[in-house]
Amino acid sequence: MITQYFGRDANHVPITGLGLITSKTITYVAGTTGATGATTLFTVTGTVALNVYALCTADLTSGGSATIEIGTATSTAALANQVVATTIDNHEVYSNSTLAVGGAVAGYTHVVNESVIQTIGTTTITGGTLVIYCNWIPLSEDGNVEAA
């Protein structure tokens, strides 16, 4: 099943400049999706160039100072720097350590050949929702990204 897609303009013409888009929505709940530790967001096969960013659709909450970062097993904050989760508010874009409504998203700045993970540290995230997007293009013949 193909889960990636090209965005389309108002005339339904594919917008290929962003590459393929794979997304995953996470509603955080303490003890499951908001538990501390690393979880896989996107499974990467082969080698791809990618950019990962998240749109917050409900404020992230925590009973403490939960942190979140996005990266790979080799470098857990390589794709989005660690921030205190409760600073990510509704309508903000989380990319690197910049949080902004309508925040700018950089191009393909990362060449990756391992899966993309999020790491929650310090304490659990108890609520809120992120839609995490991965814009990517294959670099190797078997390059692929799928939501985990």
Buried (B, 14 or more C-beta within 10 A) or exposed (E): EEEBEEBEEEEEEEEEEBBBBBBBEBEBBBEEBBBBEBEBBBBBBBBBBBBBBBBBBBBBBBEEEBBBBBBBEEEBBBBBBBBBBBBBBEEBBBBBEBBEEEBEBEEBEBEBBBBBBBBBBBBBBBBBBBEBBBBBBBBEEEBBBBBE
